[in-house]
Amino acid sequence: MTQNTQKIALVTGASRGIGAAIAERLARDGFTVVINYSGSVAPAEALAQKIQQQGGRAMTAQADISNADAVRGLFDAAEAAFGGVDVLVNNAGIMKLSPIADTQDEDFDQQIAVNLKGTFNTLREASRRLRDGGRIINFSSSVVGLLLPGYGVYAATKAAVEAMTAILTRELRGRGITVNAVAPGPTATSLFLDGKSSEQIDRLARMAPLERLGEPEDIAASVAFLAGPDGAWINGQTLRANGGIV
Ligand code: NDP
């Protein structure tokens, strides 16, 4: 609890799902957390209150990460409240599944805007403003390896995130900042569960040798490792946290 107490962690998309579990876990590990969200104000505020009641430090900050000005404002708000940012967790993301032949322009554009441009916006800001010795944890997906039909555009945005992860590692040489990505497999959040039948969910859950869905806390544990002292020597890697599915 004591080792990270001076560190500030900004988690994008932390109102729900994996991001909320990450914010809660990092707060428990002693980080001060900035809970970013785009629309879900009530759950974001409830999470901040929960963390504060448990003795942690947290604030909420609304920003649509696909908007570069909003992302600048997000870092401004974190710096104004806490003096700086040490850890960026680029968790916010959306998924729209369809075969490439049937994909609507709007779904393509939205996934590029949030998953790719949004991650770029926060990476650019973090490259300029993260304190030396910091950590950046991006979000890919195991579907980059699984290559399931219907995931073409979504997987393409995540493959691009993996490429930026590896290149930013090199660009930040000399500042003691690590850049890695976590690539979850099927994880029990609304992003994964919504729109699927229970048969589809069961089939996907059984694909991993560990024969269950990931829980948000499983992914939060991987992020906590990369953000904390034990992850210090991991740099430029994509960690597939998925129960062995690929
Ligand atoms: P959820 O849909 O459960 O939560 C998404 C979060 O992102 C919400 O807090 C949402 O906030 C936020 N968000 C969405 N769009 C924006 C935006 N434009 N700006 C800021 N915040 C935004 O998703 P998961 O928790 O499942 O996913 C988290 C990450 O993990 C994503 O990057 C996803 O691609 C990745 N992933 C998930 C897998 C899974 O099976 N669940 C598997 C592999 C990867 P709000 O409600 O306020 O919009």
Residues whose N, C-alpha, C, O or C-beta is under 5 A from the ligand:
A	BS01	NDP	G13 A14 S15 R16 G17 I18 G19 Y37 S38 G39 S40 A63 D64 I65 S66 N91 A92 G93 I94 V114 F139 S140 S141 S142 P184 G185 P186 T187 T189 S190 L191 F192
